């Protein structure tokens, strides 16, 4: 698995988790969804993402 694939998997999982929590517990969990969206937009402009840095340190490769 590459860094990009792992990043997409983590972002998608976190969005689904926050939507589940918002529907079942509190709508305040939608702030997590908004945070993820803002982080994805920010990383598209700055070309930097904290999760990608973490995944690199865990040993995932950029491309296969």
PDB file with SEQRES, HELIX, SHEET and CRYST1 records, atoms N, CA, C and O in Angstrom:
SEQRES   1 A   64  UNK UNK UNK UNK UNK UNK UNK UNK UNK UNK UNK UNK UNK          
SEQRES   2 A   64  UNK UNK UNK UNK UNK UNK UNK UNK UNK UNK UNK UNK UNK          
SEQRES   3 A   64  UNK UNK UNK UNK UNK UNK UNK UNK UNK UNK UNK UNK UNK          
SEQRES   4 A   64  UNK UNK UNK UNK UNK UNK UNK UNK UNK UNK UNK UNK UNK          
SEQRES   5 A   64  UNK UNK UNK UNK UNK UNK UNK UNK UNK UNK UNK UNK              
HELIX    1 AA1 UNK A    3  UNK A   24  1                                  22    
HELIX    2 AA2 UNK A   27  UNK A   29  5                                   3    
HELIX    3 AA3 UNK A   30  UNK A   46  1                                  17    
HELIX    4 AA4 UNK A   50  UNK A   57  1                                   8    
CRYST1    1.000    1.000    1.000  90.00  90.00  90.00 P 1           1          
ATOM      1  N   UNK A   1       0.849  -1.171   0.000  1.00  0.00           N  
ATOM      2  CA  UNK A   1       0.000   0.000   0.000  1.00  0.00           C  
ATOM      3  C   UNK A   1       0.894   1.234   0.000  1.00  0.00           C  
ATOM      4  O   UNK A   1       1.874   1.306   0.741  1.00  0.00           O  
ATOM      5  N   UNK A   2       0.542   2.204  -0.842  1.00  0.00           N  
ATOM      6  CA  UNK A   2       1.320   3.436  -0.918  1.00  0.00           C  
ATOM      7  C   UNK A   2       0.763   4.473   0.061  1.00  0.00           C  
ATOM      8  O   UNK A   2      -0.305   4.289   0.646  1.00  0.00           O  
ATOM      9  N   UNK A   3       1.506   5.555   0.222  1.00  0.00           N  
ATOM     10  CA  UNK A   3       1.081   6.635   1.112  1.00  0.00           C  
ATOM     11  C   UNK A   3      -0.256   7.215   0.652  1.00  0.00           C  
ATOM     12  O   UNK A   3      -1.145   7.447   1.471  1.00  0.00           O  
ATOM     13  N   UNK A   4      -0.403   7.450  -0.651  1.00  0.00           N  
ATOM     14  CA  UNK A   4      -1.652   8.037  -1.168  1.00  0.00           C  
ATOM     15  C   UNK A   4      -2.845   7.128  -0.912  1.00  0.00           C  
ATOM     16  O   UNK A   4      -3.915   7.599  -0.528  1.00  0.00           O  
ATOM     17  N   UNK A   5      -2.667   5.835  -1.122  1.00  0.00           N  
ATOM     18  CA  UNK A   5      -3.764   4.898  -0.865  1.00  0.00           C  
ATOM     19  C   UNK A   5      -4.124   4.870   0.613  1.00  0.00           C  
ATOM     20  O   UNK A   5      -5.303   4.874   0.968  1.00  0.00           O  
ATOM     21  N   UNK A   6      -3.112   4.842   1.476  1.00  0.00           N  
ATOM     22  CA  UNK A   6      -3.358   4.826   2.918  1.00  0.00           C  
ATOM     23  C   UNK A   6      -4.036   6.115   3.368  1.00  0.00           C  
ATOM     24  O   UNK A   6      -4.934   6.086   4.209  1.00  0.00           O  
ATOM     25  N   UNK A   7      -3.608   7.242   2.810  1.00  0.00           N  
ATOM     26  CA  UNK A   7      -4.208   8.527   3.169  1.00  0.00           C  
ATOM     27  C   UNK A   7      -5.687   8.561   2.795  1.00  0.00           C  
ATOM     28  O   UNK A   7      -6.514   9.019   3.583  1.00  0.00           O  
ATOM     29  N   UNK A   8      -6.020   8.085   1.616  1.00  0.00           N  
ATOM     30  CA  UNK A   8      -7.422   8.041   1.190  1.00  0.00           C  
ATOM     31  C   UNK A   8      -8.238   7.102   2.071  1.00  0.00           C  
ATOM     32  O   UNK A   8      -9.378   7.403   2.423  1.00  0.00           O  
ATOM     33  N   UNK A   9      -7.647   5.969   2.423  1.00  0.00           N  
ATOM     34  CA  UNK A   9      -8.335   5.009   3.297  1.00  0.00           C  
ATOM     35  C   UNK A   9      -8.611   5.619   4.670  1.00  0.00           C  
ATOM     36  O   UNK A   9      -9.712   5.480   5.202  1.00  0.00           O  
ATOM     37  N   UNK A  10      -7.628   6.282   5.235  1.00  0.00           N  
ATOM     38  CA  UNK A  10      -7.786   6.899   6.557  1.00  0.00           C  
ATOM     39  C   UNK A  10      -8.819   8.022   6.508  1.00  0.00           C  
ATOM     40  O   UNK A  10      -9.686   8.100   7.378  1.00  0.00           O  
ATOM     41  N   UNK A  11      -8.735   8.893   5.501  1.00  0.00           N  
ATOM     42  CA  UNK A  11      -9.687  10.011   5.391  1.00  0.00           C  
ATOM     43  C   UNK A  11     -11.108   9.496   5.215  1.00  0.00           C  
ATOM     44  O   UNK A  11     -12.026   9.981   5.876  1.00  0.00           O  
ATOM     45  N   UNK A  12     -11.300   8.524   4.335  1.00  0.00           N  
ATOM     46  CA  UNK A  12     -12.629   7.965   4.125  1.00  0.00           C  
ATOM     47  C   UNK A  12     -13.185   7.304   5.364  1.00  0.00           C  
ATOM     48  O   UNK A  12     -14.364   7.456   5.683  1.00  0.00           O  
ATOM     49  N   UNK A  13     -12.339   6.572   6.062  1.00  0.00           N  
ATOM     50  CA  UNK A  13     -12.761   5.901   7.293  1.00  0.00           C  
ATOM     51  C   UNK A  13     -13.152   6.921   8.362  1.00  0.00           C  
ATOM     52  O   UNK A  13     -14.165   6.756   9.043  1.00  0.00           O  
ATOM     53  N   UNK A  14     -12.353   7.968   8.506  1.00  0.00           N  
ATOM     54  CA  UNK A  14     -12.654   8.989   9.507  1.00  0.00           C  
ATOM     55  C   UNK A  14     -13.953   9.731   9.183  1.00  0.00           C  
ATOM     56  O   UNK A  14     -14.722  10.054  10.088  1.00  0.00           O  
ATOM     57  N   UNK A  15     -14.201  10.002   7.905  1.00  0.00           N  
ATOM     58  CA  UNK A  15     -15.441  10.672   7.523  1.00  0.00           C  
ATOM     59  C   UNK A  15     -16.642   9.784   7.836  1.00  0.00           C  
ATOM     60  O   UNK A  15     -17.625  10.246   8.416  1.00  0.00           O  
ATOM     61  N   UNK A  16     -16.564   8.509   7.453  1.00  0.00           N  
ATOM     62  CA  UNK A  16     -17.673   7.597   7.750  1.00  0.00           C  
ATOM     63  C   UNK A  16     -17.881   7.443   9.253  1.00  0.00           C  
ATOM     64  O   UNK A  16     -19.020   7.393   9.718  1.00  0.00           O  
ATOM     65  N   UNK A  17     -16.788   7.369  10.018  1.00  0.00           N  
ATOM     66  CA  UNK A  17     -16.894   7.263  11.471  1.00  0.00           C  
ATOM     67  C   UNK A  17     -17.568   8.497  12.064  1.00  0.00           C  
ATOM     68  O   UNK A  17     -18.446   8.378  12.919  1.00  0.00           O  
ATOM     69  N   UNK A  18     -17.162   9.679  11.613  1.00  0.00           N  
ATOM     70  CA  UNK A  18     -17.755  10.899  12.165  1.00  0.00           C  
ATOM     71  C   UNK A  18     -19.228  11.016  11.788  1.00  0.00           C  
ATOM     72  O   UNK A  18     -20.031  11.500  12.586  1.00  0.00           O  
ATOM     73  N   UNK A  19     -19.594  10.578  10.577  1.00  0.00           N  
ATOM     74  CA  UNK A  19     -21.012  10.599  10.202  1.00  0.00           C  
ATOM     75  C   UNK A  19     -21.819   9.619  11.040  1.00  0.00           C  
ATOM     76  O   UNK A  19     -22.932   9.929  11.462  1.00  0.00           O  
ATOM     77  N   UNK A  20     -21.262   8.438  11.281  1.00  0.00           N  
ATOM     78  CA  UNK A  20     -21.923   7.460  12.148  1.00  0.00           C  
ATOM     79  C   UNK A  20     -22.133   8.033  13.549  1.00  0.00           C  
ATOM     80  O   UNK A  20     -23.223   7.932  14.111  1.00  0.00           O  
ATOM     81  N   UNK A  21     -21.082   8.633  14.108  1.00  0.00           N  
ATOM     82  CA  UNK A  21     -21.183   9.210  15.446  1.00  0.00           C  
ATOM     83  C   UNK A  21     -22.177  10.365  15.486  1.00  0.00           C  
ATOM     84  O   UNK A  21     -22.897  10.527  16.471  1.00  0.00           O  
ATOM     85  N   UNK A  22     -22.225  11.170  14.424  1.00  0.00           N  
ATOM     86  CA  UNK A  22     -23.165  12.290  14.371  1.00  0.00           C  
ATOM     87  C   UNK A  22     -24.610  11.792  14.326  1.00  0.00           C  
ATOM     88  O   UNK A  22     -25.490  12.375  14.960  1.00  0.00           O  
ATOM     89  N   UNK A  23     -24.850  10.730  13.587  1.00  0.00           N  
ATOM     90  CA  UNK A  23     -26.211  10.199  13.484  1.00  0.00           C  
ATOM     91  C   UNK A  23     -26.666   9.502  14.758  1.00  0.00           C  
ATOM     92  O   UNK A  23     -27.851   9.524  15.093  1.00  0.00           O  
ATOM     93  N   UNK A  24     -25.732   8.887  15.465  1.00  0.00           N  
ATOM     94  CA  UNK A  24     -26.109   8.073  16.616  1.00  0.00           C  
ATOM     95  C   UNK A  24     -25.881   8.726  17.977  1.00  0.00           C  
ATOM     96  O   UNK A  24     -26.481   8.305  18.966  1.00  0.00           O  
ATOM     97  N   UNK A  25     -25.031   9.738  18.044  1.00  0.00           N  
ATOM     98  CA  UNK A  25     -24.716  10.306  19.357  1.00  0.00           C  
ATOM     99  C   UNK A  25     -24.933  11.810  19.428  1.00  0.00           C  
ATOM    100  O   UNK A  25     -25.780  12.276  20.190  1.00  0.00           O  
ATOM    101  N   UNK A  26     -24.187  12.567  18.653  1.00  0.00           N  
ATOM    102  CA  UNK A  26     -24.294  14.013  18.732  1.00  0.00           C  
ATOM    103  C   UNK A  26     -23.895  14.628  17.388  1.00  0.00           C  
ATOM    104  O   UNK A  26     -22.936  14.193  16.751  1.00  0.00           O  
ATOM    105  N   UNK A  27     -24.639  15.631  16.977  1.00  0.00           N  
ATOM    106  CA  UNK A  27     -24.307  16.285  15.712  1.00  0.00           C  
ATOM    107  C   UNK A  27     -23.008  17.075  15.792  1.00  0.00           C  
ATOM    108  O   UNK A  27     -22.492  17.518  14.766  1.00  0.00           O  
ATOM    109  N   UNK A  28     -22.482  17.256  16.979  1.00  0.00           N  
ATOM    110  CA  UNK A  28     -21.194  17.938  17.124  1.00  0.00           C  
ATOM    111  C   UNK A  28     -20.059  17.164  16.461  1.00  0.00           C  
ATOM    112  O   UNK A  28     -19.009  17.733  16.163  1.00  0.00           O  
ATOM    113  N   UNK A  29     -20.269  15.860  16.227  1.00  0.00           N  
ATOM    114  CA  UNK A  29     -19.255  15.061  15.528  1.00  0.00           C  
ATOM    115  C   UNK A  29     -19.077  15.509  14.085  1.00  0.00           C  
ATOM    116  O   UNK A  29     -18.079  15.157  13.456  1.00  0.00           O  
ATOM    117  N   UNK A  30     -20.020  16.277  13.543  1.00  0.00           N  
ATOM    118  CA  UNK A  30     -19.862  16.794  12.184  1.00  0.00           C  
ATOM    119  C   UNK A  30     -18.702  17.775  12.080  1.00  0.00           C  
ATOM    120  O   UNK A  30     -18.191  18.028  10.989  1.00  0.00           O  
ATOM    121  N   UNK A  31     -18.288  18.328  13.219  1.00  0.00           N  
ATOM    122  CA  UNK A  31     -17.100  19.192  13.210  1.00  0.00           C  
ATOM    123  C   UNK A  31     -15.859  18.402  12.803  1.00  0.00           C  
ATOM    124  O   UNK A  31     -14.951  18.952  12.180  1.00  0.00           O  
ATOM    125  N   UNK A  32     -15.815  17.131  13.149  1.00  0.00           N  
ATOM    126  CA  UNK A  32     -14.697  16.288  12.715  1.00  0.00           C  
ATOM    127  C   UNK A  32     -14.709  16.136  11.198  1.00  0.00           C  
ATOM    128  O   UNK A  32     -13.657  16.188  10.561  1.00  0.00           O  
ATOM    129  N   UNK A  33     -15.887  15.950  10.617  1.00  0.00           N  
ATOM    130  CA  UNK A  33     -16.010  15.867   9.166  1.00  0.00           C  
ATOM    131  C   UNK A  33     -15.531  17.162   8.515  1.00  0.00           C  
ATOM    132  O   UNK A  33     -14.807  17.132   7.520  1.00  0.00           O  
ATOM    133  N   UNK A  34     -15.935  18.286   9.075  1.00  0.00           N  
ATOM    134  CA  UNK A  34     -15.506  19.584   8.546  1.00  0.00           C  
ATOM    135  C   UNK A  34     -13.994  19.751   8.670  1.00  0.00           C  
ATOM    136  O   UNK A  34     -13.355  20.265   7.752  1.00  0.00           O  
ATOM    137  N   UNK A  35     -13.418  19.328   9.782  1.00  0.00           N  
ATOM    138  CA  UNK A  35     -11.972  19.424   9.975  1.00  0.00           C  
ATOM    139  C   UNK A  35     -11.225  18.608   8.926  1.00  0.00           C  
ATOM    140  O   UNK A  35     -10.221  19.063   8.379  1.00  0.00           O  
ATOM    141  N   UNK A  36     -11.714  17.409   8.648  1.00  0.00           N  
ATOM    142  CA  UNK A  36     -11.075  16.558   7.650  1.00  0.00           C  
ATOM    143  C   UNK A  36     -11.139  17.227   6.282  1.00  0.00           C  
ATOM    144  O   UNK A  36     -10.150  17.235   5.550  1.00  0.00           O  
ATOM    145  N   UNK A  37     -12.292  17.788   5.934  1.00  0.00           N  
ATOM    146  CA  UNK A  37     -12.448  18.466   4.649  1.00  0.00           C  
ATOM    147  C   UNK A  37     -11.501  19.658   4.528  1.00  0.00           C  
ATOM    148  O   UNK A  37     -10.856  19.838   3.495  1.00  0.00           O  
ATOM    149  N   UNK A  38     -11.416  20.464   5.570  1.00  0.00           N  
ATOM    150  CA  UNK A  38     -10.528  21.635   5.555  1.00  0.00           C  
ATOM    151  C   UNK A  38      -9.070  21.184   5.449  1.00  0.00           C  
ATOM    152  O   UNK A  38      -8.283  21.800   4.731  1.00  0.00           O  
ATOM    153  N   UNK A  39      -8.712  20.124   6.150  1.00  0.00           N  
ATOM    154  CA  UNK A  39      -7.341  19.618   6.083  1.00  0.00           C  
ATOM    155  C   UNK A  39      -7.013  19.126   4.675  1.00  0.00           C  
ATOM    156  O   UNK A  39      -5.911  19.367   4.183  1.00  0.00           O  
ATOM    157  N   UNK A  40      -7.951  18.441   4.022  1.00  0.00           N  
ATOM    158  CA  UNK A  40      -7.719  17.983   2.652  1.00  0.00           C  
ATOM    159  C   UNK A  40      -7.564  19.164   1.697  1.00  0.00           C  
ATOM    160  O   UNK A  40      -6.710  19.136   0.810  1.00  0.00           O  
ATOM    161  N   UNK A  41      -8.379  20.196   1.871  1.00  0.00           N  
ATOM    162  CA  UNK A  41      -8.253  21.379   1.019  1.00  0.00           C  
ATOM    163  C   UNK A  41      -6.930  22.094   1.263  1.00  0.00           C  
ATOM    164  O   UNK A  41      -6.266  22.520   0.319  1.00  0.00           O  
ATOM    165  N   UNK A  42      -6.549  22.226   2.536  1.00  0.00           N  
ATOM    166  CA  UNK A  42      -5.280  22.877   2.873  1.00  0.00           C  
ATOM    167  C   UNK A  42      -4.113  22.133   2.268  1.00  0.00           C  
ATOM    168  O   UNK A  42      -3.187  22.755   1.747  1.00  0.00           O  
ATOM    169  N   UNK A  43      -4.139  20.810   2.327  1.00  0.00           N  
ATOM    170  CA  UNK A  43      -3.013  20.040   1.797  1.00  0.00           C  
ATOM    171  C   UNK A  43      -2.934  20.130   0.280  1.00  0.00           C  
ATOM    172  O   UNK A  43      -1.854  19.965  -0.286  1.00  0.00           O  
ATOM    173  N   UNK A  44      -4.051  20.389  -0.390  1.00  0.00           N  
ATOM    174  CA  UNK A  44      -3.997  20.540  -1.844  1.00  0.00           C  
ATOM    175  C   UNK A  44      -3.301  21.838  -2.240  1.00  0.00           C  
ATOM    176  O   UNK A  44      -2.691  21.909  -3.307  1.00  0.00           O  
ATOM    177  N   UNK A  45      -3.385  22.862  -1.399  1.00  0.00           N  
ATOM    178  CA  UNK A  45      -2.726  24.133  -1.692  1.00  0.00           C  
ATOM    179  C   UNK A  45      -1.267  24.151  -1.246  1.00  0.00           C  
ATOM    180  O   UNK A  45      -0.408  24.668  -1.961  1.00  0.00           O  
ATOM    181  N   UNK A  46      -0.982  23.593  -0.076  1.00  0.00           N  
ATOM    182  CA  UNK A  46       0.368  23.681   0.485  1.00  0.00           C  
ATOM    183  C   UNK A  46       1.247  22.487   0.132  1.00  0.00           C  
ATOM    184  O   UNK A  46       2.463  22.532   0.320  1.00  0.00           O  
ATOM    185  N   UNK A  47       0.635  21.417  -0.378  1.00  0.00           N  
ATOM    186  CA  UNK A  47       1.357  20.179  -0.710  1.00  0.00           C  
ATOM    187  C   UNK A  47       1.983  19.542   0.534  1.00  0.00           C  
ATOM    188  O   UNK A  47       2.977  18.825   0.425  1.00  0.00           O  
ATOM    189  N   UNK A  48       1.408  19.798   1.716  1.00  0.00           N  
ATOM    190  CA  UNK A  48       1.891  19.205   2.956  1.00  0.00           C  
ATOM    191  C   UNK A  48       0.713  18.700   3.771  1.00  0.00           C  
ATOM    192  O   UNK A  48      -0.309  19.375   3.900  1.00  0.00           O  
ATOM    193  N   UNK A  49       0.870  17.507   4.315  1.00  0.00           N  
ATOM    194  CA  UNK A  49      -0.168  16.910   5.144  1.00  0.00           C  
ATOM    195  C   UNK A  49       0.515  16.160   6.294  1.00  0.00           C  
ATOM    196  O   UNK A  49       1.423  15.362   6.064  1.00  0.00           O  
ATOM    197  N   UNK A  50       0.084  16.413   7.501  1.00  0.00           N  
ATOM    198  CA  UNK A  50       0.685  15.771   8.670  1.00  0.00           C  
ATOM    199  C   UNK A  50       0.566  14.257   8.585  1.00  0.00           C  
ATOM    200  O   UNK A  50       1.515  13.547   8.919  1.00  0.00           O  
ATOM    201  N   UNK A  51      -0.581  13.751   8.146  1.00  0.00           N  
ATOM    202  CA  UNK A  51      -0.766  12.301   8.077  1.00  0.00           C  
ATOM    203  C   UNK A  51       0.216  11.672   7.090  1.00  0.00           C  
ATOM    204  O   UNK A  51       0.694  10.562   7.322  1.00  0.00           O  
ATOM    205  N   UNK A  52       0.524  12.367   5.992  1.00  0.00           N  
ATOM    206  CA  UNK A  52       1.495  11.831   5.034  1.00  0.00           C  
ATOM    207  C   UNK A  52       2.885  11.757   5.673  1.00  0.00           C  
ATOM    208  O   UNK A  52       3.630  10.808   5.429  1.00  0.00           O  
ATOM    209  N   UNK A  53       3.228  12.739   6.475  1.00  0.00           N  
ATOM    210  CA  UNK A  53       4.509  12.718   7.186  1.00  0.00           C  
ATOM    211  C   UNK A  53       4.564  11.533   8.141  1.00  0.00           C  
ATOM    212  O   UNK A  53       5.584  10.850   8.232  1.00  0.00           O  
ATOM    213  N   UNK A  54       3.473  11.290   8.846  1.00  0.00           N  
ATOM    214  CA  UNK A  54       3.406  10.157   9.777  1.00  0.00           C  
ATOM    215  C   UNK A  54       3.526   8.841   9.021  1.00  0.00           C  
ATOM    216  O   UNK A  54       4.253   7.943   9.447  1.00  0.00           O  
ATOM    217  N   UNK A  55       2.816   8.720   7.904  1.00  0.00           N  
ATOM    218  CA  UNK A  55       2.861   7.483   7.123  1.00  0.00           C  
ATOM    219  C   UNK A  55       4.257   7.227   6.549  1.00  0.00           C  
ATOM    220  O   UNK A  55       4.695   6.079   6.470  1.00  0.00           O  
ATOM    221  N   UNK A  56       4.953   8.295   6.150  1.00  0.00           N  
ATOM    222  CA  UNK A  56       6.340   8.142   5.669  1.00  0.00           C  
ATOM    223  C   UNK A  56       7.232   7.606   6.781  1.00  0.00           C  
ATOM    224  O   UNK A  56       8.060   6.725   6.551  1.00  0.00           O  
ATOM    225  N   UNK A  57       7.060   8.144   7.991  1.00  0.00           N  
ATOM    226  CA  UNK A  57       7.870   7.691   9.119  1.00  0.00           C  
ATOM    227  C   UNK A  57       7.553   6.252   9.505  1.00  0.00           C  
ATOM    228  O   UNK A  57       8.390   5.561  10.085  1.00  0.00           O  
ATOM    229  N   UNK A  58       6.328   5.795   9.179  1.00  0.00           N  
ATOM    230  CA  UNK A  58       5.953   4.409   9.443  1.00  0.00           C  
ATOM    231  C   UNK A  58       6.492   3.456   8.363  1.00  0.00           C  
ATOM    232  O   UNK A  58       6.374   2.237   8.485  1.00  0.00           O  
ATOM    233  N   UNK A  59       7.082   4.031   7.311  1.00  0.00           N  
ATOM    234  CA  UNK A  59       7.733   3.209   6.300  1.00  0.00           C  
ATOM    235  C   UNK A  59       6.960   2.979   5.021  1.00  0.00           C  
ATOM    236  O   UNK A  59       7.397   2.183   4.189  1.00  0.00           O  
ATOM    237  N   UNK A  60       5.832   3.638   4.825  1.00  0.00           N  
ATOM    238  CA  UNK A  60       5.102   3.476   3.575  1.00  0.00           C  
ATOM    239  C   UNK A  60       5.837   4.220   2.470  1.00  0.00           C  
ATOM    240  O   UNK A  60       6.463   5.251   2.715  1.00  0.00           O  
ATOM    241  N   UNK A  61       5.757   3.696   1.264  1.00  0.00           N  
ATOM    242  CA  UNK A  61       6.445   4.268   0.115  1.00  0.00           C  
ATOM    243  C   UNK A  61       5.525   5.201  -0.658  1.00  0.00           C  
ATOM    244  O   UNK A  61       4.304   5.047  -0.642  1.00  0.00           O  
ATOM    245  N   UNK A  62       6.136   6.177  -1.341  1.00  0.00           N  
ATOM    246  CA  UNK A  62       5.361   7.123  -2.136  1.00  0.00           C  
ATOM    247  C   UNK A  62       4.739   6.466  -3.358  1.00  0.00           C  
ATOM    248  O   UNK A  62       3.554   6.658  -3.629  1.00  0.00           O  
ATOM    249  N   UNK A  63       5.516   5.704  -4.088  1.00  0.00           N  
ATOM    250  CA  UNK A  63       5.026   5.021  -5.289  1.00  0.00           C  
ATOM    251  C   UNK A  63       5.625   3.617  -5.312  1.00  0.00           C  
ATOM    252  O   UNK A  63       6.704   3.368  -4.773  1.00  0.00           O  
ATOM    253  N   UNK A  64       4.895   2.714  -5.948  1.00  0.00           N  
ATOM    254  CA  UNK A  64       5.409   1.336  -6.019  1.00  0.00           C  
ATOM    255  C   UNK A  64       6.267   1.121  -7.248  1.00  0.00           C  
ATOM    256  O   UNK A  64       6.777   0.020  -7.460  1.00  0.00           O  
TER     257      UNK A  64                                                      
END                                                                             
